[in-house]
Amino acid sequence: MGEFRPADFLNILLGVQYSYLLSQKYSFDNGTTNVEQITLFKNENINRNTFSITGGADVNLMNIVLGVRLAWDMTSHNGDGTSVTPNYKNVWYQATIGYRFIHNHKQKSPKK
């Protein structure tokens, strides 16, 4: 991701993301029945690949970092590898709270 810093405390992030699906897991539990299915992919179906546009922002408050990220899938997916209806796109978001052990802040030189 590329980073733009309009202020010392704010980072704006933009970029792209490529993802490749290796396996998937479905779980169902209703209290009496527990079903789990794991699929390992052996074919090269286009649905295993996604290309996304991502963006976000970080707010730096001394050693605390508050961040948000968003991503929009730019490719269409169907179960059989085609791109006709039904058509869906993935969208995800995340929020983070972090602690930075090393804080790089600008040192102001003393006035003379």
N, CA and C atoms as an extended XYZ file, in Angstrom:
336
Properties=species:S:1:pos:R:3:atomname:S:1:resname:S:1:resid:I:1 pbc="F F F"
N         0.835       -1.175        0.000 N   MET     1
C         0.000        0.000        0.000 CA  MET     1
C         0.885        1.245        0.000 C   MET     1
N         0.415        2.242       -0.710 N   GLY     2
C         1.103        3.527       -0.675 CA  GLY     2
C         0.572        4.360        0.472 C   GLY     2
N         1.419        5.189        1.017 N   GLU     3
C         1.048        5.983        2.185 CA  GLU     3
C         1.233        7.467        1.887 C   GLU     3
N         0.236        8.234        2.251 N   PHE     4
C         0.277        9.692        2.143 CA  PHE     4
C         0.075       10.243        3.544 C   PHE     4
N         0.939       11.146        3.978 N   ARG     5
C         0.870       11.675        5.339 CA  ARG     5
C         0.572       13.176        5.287 C   ARG     5
N        -0.729       13.561        5.329 N   PRO     6
C        -1.075       14.972        5.298 CA  PRO     6
C        -0.748       15.709        6.603 C   PRO     6
N        -0.601       14.963        7.702 N   ALA     7
C        -0.238       15.533        9.006 CA  ALA     7
C         0.594       14.496        9.754 C   ALA     7
N         1.320       14.925       10.773 N   ASP     8
C         2.168       13.990       11.523 CA  ASP     8
C         1.367       12.861       12.168 C   ASP     8
N         0.131       13.105       12.503 N   PHE     9
C        -0.673       12.114       13.211 CA  PHE     9
C        -1.566       11.284       12.288 C   PHE     9
N        -1.597       11.577       10.971 N   LEU    10
C        -2.540       10.924       10.065 CA  LEU    10
C        -1.834       10.328        8.854 C   LEU    10
N        -2.116        9.056        8.573 N   ASN    11
C        -1.626        8.371        7.373 CA  ASN    11
C        -2.827        7.949        6.534 C   ASN    11
N        -2.823        8.281        5.257 N   ILE    12
C        -3.838        7.823        4.313 CA  ILE    12
C        -3.186        6.737        3.463 C   ILE    12
N        -3.846        5.588        3.343 N   LEU    13
C        -3.279        4.433        2.651 CA  LEU    13
C        -4.129        4.068        1.440 C   LEU    13
N        -3.493        3.828        0.308 N   LEU    14
C        -4.174        3.387       -0.914 CA  LEU    14
C        -3.336        2.316       -1.576 C   LEU    14
N        -3.996        1.337       -2.198 N   GLY    15
C        -3.235        0.307       -2.884 CA  GLY    15
C        -4.120       -0.751       -3.492 C   GLY    15
N        -3.493       -1.839       -3.900 N   VAL    16
C        -4.181       -2.977       -4.499 CA  VAL    16
C        -3.824       -4.224       -3.708 C   VAL    16
N        -4.673       -5.239       -3.833 N   GLN    17
C        -4.445       -6.505       -3.142 CA  GLN    17
C        -4.792       -7.637       -4.089 C   GLN    17
N        -3.944       -8.648       -4.147 N   TYR    18
C        -4.212       -9.860       -4.915 CA  TYR    18
C        -4.290      -11.009       -3.933 C   TYR    18
N        -5.344      -11.810       -4.036 N   SER    19
C        -5.519      -12.946       -3.131 CA  SER    19
C        -5.700      -14.215       -3.943 C   SER    19
N        -5.203      -15.321       -3.405 N   TYR    20
C        -5.305      -16.623       -4.046 CA  TYR    20
C        -5.818      -17.620       -3.017 C   TYR    20
N        -6.966      -18.239       -3.278 N   LEU    21
C        -7.617      -19.151       -2.339 CA  LEU    21
C        -6.976      -20.532       -2.412 C   LEU    21
N        -6.452      -21.013       -1.296 N   LEU    22
C        -5.850      -22.344       -1.233 CA  LEU    22
C        -6.843      -23.395       -0.767 C   LEU    22
N        -7.677      -23.047        0.223 N   SER    23
C        -8.674      -23.978        0.735 CA  SER    23
C        -9.800      -23.178        1.370 C   SER    23
N       -10.928      -23.839        1.613 N   GLN    24
C       -12.033      -23.180        2.302 CA  GLN    24
C       -12.681      -24.169        3.248 C   GLN    24
N       -13.316      -23.636        4.283 N   LYS    25
C       -13.911      -24.460        5.327 CA  LYS    25
C       -15.306      -23.936        5.634 C   LYS    25
N       -16.284      -24.830        5.624 N   TYR    26
C       -17.656      -24.507        6.002 CA  TYR    26
C       -17.981      -25.244        7.287 C   TYR    26
N       -18.533      -24.543        8.272 N   SER    27
C       -18.928      -25.165        9.533 CA  SER    27
C       -20.388      -24.841        9.809 C   SER    27
N       -21.127      -25.835       10.295 N   PHE    28
C       -22.526      -25.656       10.691 CA  PHE    28
C       -22.723      -26.359       12.019 C   PHE    28
N       -23.251      -25.616       12.990 N   ASP    29
C       -23.494      -26.177       14.320 CA  ASP    29
C       -24.805      -25.616       14.829 C   ASP    29
N       -25.804      -26.483       15.050 N   ASN    30
C       -27.092      -26.015       15.556 CA  ASN    30
C       -27.404      -26.554       16.946 C   ASN    30
N       -26.399      -27.027       17.662 N   GLY    31
C       -26.606      -27.529       19.015 CA  GLY    31
C       -26.670      -29.043       19.065 C   GLY    31
N       -27.294      -29.687       18.079 N   THR    32
C       -27.361      -31.151       18.038 CA  THR    32
C       -26.534      -31.729       16.901 C   THR    32
N       -26.317      -30.948       15.862 N   THR    33
C       -25.570      -31.417       14.696 CA  THR    33
C       -24.390      -30.490       14.448 C   THR    33
N       -23.258      -31.081       14.193 N   ASN    34
C       -22.067      -30.313       13.860 CA  ASN    34
C       -21.507      -30.874       12.558 C   ASN    34
N       -21.524      -30.069       11.489 N   VAL    35
C       -21.036      -30.494       10.184 CA  VAL    35
C       -19.911      -29.563        9.782 C   VAL    35
N       -18.816      -30.147        9.325 N   GLU    36
C       -17.677      -29.359        8.868 CA  GLU    36
C       -17.190      -29.937        7.549 C   GLU    36
N       -16.999      -29.071        6.567 N   GLN    37
C       -16.527      -29.493        5.254 CA  GLN    37
C       -15.317      -28.644        4.874 C   GLN    37
N       -14.216      -29.306        4.560 N   ILE    38
C       -13.003      -28.621        4.131 CA  ILE    38
C       -12.727      -29.010        2.687 C   ILE    38
N       -12.519      -28.021        1.844 N   THR    39
C       -12.256      -28.265        0.428 CA  THR    39
C       -10.863      -27.775        0.084 C   THR    39
N       -10.038      -28.673       -0.434 N   LEU    40
C        -8.732      -28.302       -0.964 CA  LEU    40
C        -8.872      -28.264       -2.478 C   LEU    40
N        -8.516      -27.157       -3.096 N   PHE    41
C        -8.727      -26.968       -4.519 CA  PHE    41
C        -7.605      -27.588       -5.330 C   PHE    41
N        -7.977      -28.332       -6.390 N   LYS    42
C        -6.991      -28.948       -7.261 CA  LYS    42
C        -7.041      -28.383       -8.671 C   LYS    42
N        -8.137      -27.726       -9.047 N   ASN    43
C        -8.215      -27.156      -10.402 CA  ASN    43
C        -7.818      -25.687      -10.371 C   ASN    43
N        -7.680      -25.080      -11.526 N   GLU    44
C        -7.257      -23.685      -11.622 CA  GLU    44
C        -8.437      -22.771      -11.948 C   GLU    44
N        -9.549      -22.955      -11.269 N   ASN    45
C       -10.743      -22.141      -11.486 CA  ASN    45
C       -10.429      -20.680      -11.173 C   ASN    45
N       -10.902      -19.761      -12.014 N   ILE    46
C       -10.632      -18.332      -11.845 CA  ILE    46
C       -11.163      -17.798      -10.514 C   ILE    46
N       -12.136      -18.511       -9.911 N   ASN    47
C       -12.705      -18.056       -8.634 CA  ASN    47
C       -11.696      -18.087       -7.495 C   ASN    47
N       -10.585      -18.713       -7.690 N   ARG    48
C        -9.574      -18.777       -6.645 CA  ARG    48
C        -8.774      -17.491       -6.554 C   ARG    48
N        -8.900      -16.613       -7.535 N   ASN    49
C        -8.121      -15.380       -7.603 CA  ASN    49
C        -9.021      -14.169       -7.389 C   ASN    49
N        -8.567      -13.214       -6.602 N   THR    50
C        -9.281      -11.948       -6.475 CA  THR    50
C        -8.289      -10.801       -6.572 C   THR    50
N        -8.756       -9.726       -7.122 N   PHE    51
C        -7.976       -8.500       -7.236 CA  PHE    51
C        -8.817       -7.391       -6.633 C   PHE    51
N        -8.286       -6.674       -5.654 N   SER    52
C        -9.062       -5.681       -4.917 CA  SER    52
C        -8.354       -4.332       -4.879 C   SER    52
N        -9.159       -3.290       -4.776 N   ILE    53
C        -8.683       -1.944       -4.500 CA  ILE    53
C        -8.824       -1.740       -2.994 C   ILE    53
N        -7.788       -1.257       -2.336 N   THR    54
C        -7.818       -1.094       -0.884 CA  THR    54
C        -7.524        0.351       -0.491 C   THR    54
N        -8.023        0.730        0.653 N   GLY    55
C        -7.776        2.066        1.184 CA  GLY    55
C        -7.948        2.058        2.688 C   GLY    55
N        -7.447        3.078        3.319 N   GLY    56
C        -7.589        3.144        4.762 CA  GLY    56
C        -6.920        4.370        5.334 C   GLY    56
N        -6.955        4.451        6.642 N   ALA    57
C        -6.348        5.574        7.356 CA  ALA    57
C        -5.871        5.089        8.718 C   ALA    57
N        -4.762        5.663        9.163 N   ASP    58
C        -4.236        5.425       10.504 CA  ASP    58
C        -4.129        6.763       11.220 C   ASP    58
N        -4.551        6.788       12.473 N   VAL    59
C        -4.379        7.950       13.325 CA  VAL    59
C        -3.363        7.554       14.388 C   VAL    59
N        -2.269        8.316       14.478 N   ASN    60
C        -1.185        8.032       15.405 CA  ASN    60
C        -1.256        8.995       16.585 C   ASN    60
N        -1.524        8.464       17.752 N   LEU    61
C        -1.599        9.249       18.983 CA  LEU    61
C        -0.481        8.769       19.899 C   LEU    61
N         0.686        9.387       19.776 N   MET    62
C         1.900        8.953       20.486 CA  MET    62
C         2.181        7.496       20.107 C   MET    62
N         2.084        6.566       21.042 N   ASN    63
C         2.361        5.164       20.741 CA  ASN    63
C         1.117        4.366       20.354 C   ASN    63
N        -0.049        4.952       20.397 N   ILE    64
C        -1.291        4.276       20.038 CA  ILE    64
C        -1.611        4.552       18.572 C   ILE    64
N        -1.998        3.492       17.838 N   VAL    65
C        -2.383        3.618       16.436 CA  VAL    65
C        -3.815        3.115       16.290 C   VAL    65
N        -4.696        3.954       15.760 N   LEU    66
C        -6.070        3.578       15.441 CA  LEU    66
C        -6.179        3.545       13.926 C   LEU    66
N        -6.684        2.436       13.375 N   GLY    67
C        -6.718        2.325       11.926 CA  GLY    67
C        -7.993        1.703       11.411 C   GLY    67
N        -8.325        2.042       10.180 N   VAL    68
C        -9.434        1.411        9.448 CA  VAL    68
C        -8.928        1.059        8.051 C   VAL    68
N        -9.415       -0.046        7.502 N   ARG    69
C        -9.088       -0.486        6.151 CA  ARG    69
C       -10.365       -0.936        5.463 C   ARG    69
N       -10.447       -0.693        4.164 N   LEU    70
C       -11.558       -1.135        3.330 CA  LEU    70
C       -10.984       -1.731        2.056 C   LEU    70
N       -11.675       -2.725        1.484 N   ALA    71
C       -11.261       -3.291        0.206 CA  ALA    71
C       -12.495       -3.656       -0.602 C   ALA    71
N       -12.410       -3.408       -1.896 N   TRP    72
C       -13.495       -3.742       -2.823 CA  TRP    72
C       -12.933       -4.655       -3.887 C   TRP    72
N       -13.570       -5.808       -4.055 N   ASP    73
C       -13.153       -6.780       -5.055 CA  ASP    73
C       -13.510       -6.250       -6.442 C   ASP    73
N       -12.571       -6.249       -7.346 N   MET    74
C       -12.803       -5.740       -8.697 CA  MET    74
C       -13.144       -6.850       -9.693 C   MET    74
N       -13.116       -8.116       -9.264 N   THR    75
C       -13.442       -9.236      -10.147 CA  THR    75
C       -14.779       -9.837       -9.747 C   THR    75
N       -15.498      -10.378      -10.716 N   SER    76
C       -16.787      -11.034      -10.480 CA  SER    76
C       -16.576      -12.534      -10.352 C   SER    76
N       -17.409      -13.188       -9.549 N   HIS    77
C       -17.223      -14.614       -9.277 CA  HIS    77
C       -18.537      -15.364       -9.351 C   HIS    77
N       -18.494      -16.546       -9.922 N   ASN    78
C       -19.586      -17.512       -9.900 CA  ASN    78
C       -19.001      -18.856       -9.505 C   ASN    78
N       -19.827      -19.776       -9.090 N   GLY    79
C       -19.350      -21.076       -8.644 CA  GLY    79
C       -18.687      -21.905       -9.724 C   GLY    79
N       -19.026      -21.676      -10.982 N   ASP    80
C       -18.456      -22.505      -12.056 CA  ASP    80
C       -17.347      -21.799      -12.835 C   ASP    80
N       -16.904      -20.637      -12.410 N   GLY    81
C       -15.818      -19.944      -13.071 CA  GLY    81
C       -16.249      -18.984      -14.158 C   GLY    81
N       -17.548      -18.856      -14.396 N   THR    82
C       -18.030      -17.925      -15.403 CA  THR    82
C       -18.301      -16.577      -14.777 C   THR    82
N       -18.653      -15.603      -15.610 N   SER    83
C       -18.907      -14.261      -15.071 CA  SER    83
C       -20.303      -13.768      -15.442 C   SER    83
N       -21.282      -14.677      -15.529 N   VAL    84
C       -22.673      -14.282      -15.775 CA  VAL    84
C       -23.445      -14.404      -14.469 C   VAL    84
N       -24.715      -13.974      -14.457 N   THR    85
C       -25.545      -13.985      -13.253 CA  THR    85
C       -25.643      -15.403      -12.690 C   THR    85
N       -25.606      -15.655      -11.381 N   PRO    86
C       -25.506      -14.683      -10.300 CA  PRO    86
C       -24.083      -14.156      -10.166 C   PRO    86
N       -23.998      -12.933       -9.768 N   ASN    87
C       -22.749      -12.211       -9.764 CA  ASN    87
C       -22.581      -11.537       -8.395 C   ASN    87
N       -21.456      -11.689       -7.758 N   TYR    88
C       -21.226      -11.007       -6.488 CA  TYR    88
C       -19.791      -10.513       -6.444 C   TYR    88
N       -19.551       -9.567       -5.577 N   LYS    89
C       -18.205       -9.052       -5.339 CA  LYS    89
C       -17.973       -8.985       -3.843 C   LYS    89
N       -16.761       -9.305       -3.447 N   ASN    90
C       -16.397       -9.260       -2.035 CA  ASN    90
C       -16.098       -7.829       -1.610 C   ASN    90
N       -16.518       -7.489       -0.410 N   VAL    91
C       -16.177       -6.219        0.227 CA  VAL    91
C       -15.806       -6.560        1.660 C   VAL    91
N       -14.709       -6.024        2.155 N   TRP    92
C       -14.350       -6.265        3.549 CA  TRP    92
C       -13.858       -4.982        4.186 C   TRP    92
N       -13.921       -4.974        5.488 N   TYR    93
C       -13.432       -3.834        6.255 CA  TYR    93
C       -12.844       -4.351        7.559 C   TYR    93
N       -11.959       -3.567        8.133 N   GLN    94
C       -11.394       -3.919        9.430 CA  GLN    94
C       -11.058       -2.659       10.193 C   GLN    94
N       -11.044       -2.789       11.489 N   ALA    95
C       -10.621       -1.707       12.378 CA  ALA    95
C        -9.546       -2.275       13.296 C   ALA    95
N        -8.534       -1.469       13.580 N   THR    96
C        -7.440       -1.941       14.421 CA  THR    96
C        -7.102       -0.916       15.499 C   THR    96
N        -6.626       -1.430       16.601 N   ILE    97
C        -6.045       -0.628       17.668 CA  ILE    97
C        -4.689       -1.258       17.951 C   ILE    97
N        -3.646       -0.463       17.875 N   GLY    98
C        -2.315       -1.005       18.053 CA  GLY    98
C        -1.467       -0.166       18.984 C   GLY    98
N        -0.390       -0.778       19.433 N   TYR    99
C         0.579       -0.091       20.282 CA  TYR    99
C         1.926       -0.143       19.575 C   TYR    99
N         2.526        1.001       19.372 N   ARG   100
C         3.828        1.098       18.719 CA  ARG   100
C         4.898        1.158       19.803 C   ARG   100
N         5.804        0.184       19.818 N   PHE   101
C         6.843        0.129       20.837 CA  PHE   101
C         7.909        1.204       20.624 C   PHE   101
N         8.168        1.555       19.377 N   ILE   102
C         9.137        2.601       19.075 CA  ILE   102
C         8.376        3.743       18.430 C   ILE   102
N         8.451        4.916       19.035 N   HIS   103
C         7.728        6.088       18.523 CA  HIS   103
C         8.741        7.035       17.901 C   HIS   103
N         8.627        7.237       16.589 N   ASN   104
C         9.518        8.167       15.889 CA  ASN   104
C         8.813        9.505       15.773 C   ASN   104
N         9.197       10.443       16.590 N   HIS   105
C         8.611       11.770       16.489 CA  HIS   105
C         9.731       12.765       16.185 C   HIS   105
N         9.357       13.823       15.564 N   LYS   106
C        10.354       14.824       15.187 CA  LYS   106
C        10.816       15.563       16.423 C   LYS   106
N        12.123       15.656       16.553 N   GLN   107
C        12.703       16.404       17.657 CA  GLN   107
C        12.805       17.862       17.259 C   GLN   107
N        12.268       18.739       18.057 N   LYS   108
C        12.390       20.172       17.801 CA  LYS   108
C        13.710       20.655       18.417 C   LYS   108
N        14.441       21.396       17.638 N   SER   109
C        15.691       21.908       18.168 CA  SER   109
C        15.394       23.070       19.120 C   SER   109
N        16.170       23.186       20.193 N   PRO   110
C        15.914       24.256       21.181 CA  PRO   110
C        16.132       25.618       20.554 C   PRO   110
N        15.289       26.564       20.987 N   LYS   111
C        15.421       27.949       20.485 CA  LYS   111
C        16.615       28.621       21.131 C   LYS   111
N        17.290       29.414       20.353 N   LYS   112
C        18.484       30.133       20.866 CA  LYS   112
C        18.159       31.559       21.165 C   LYS   112
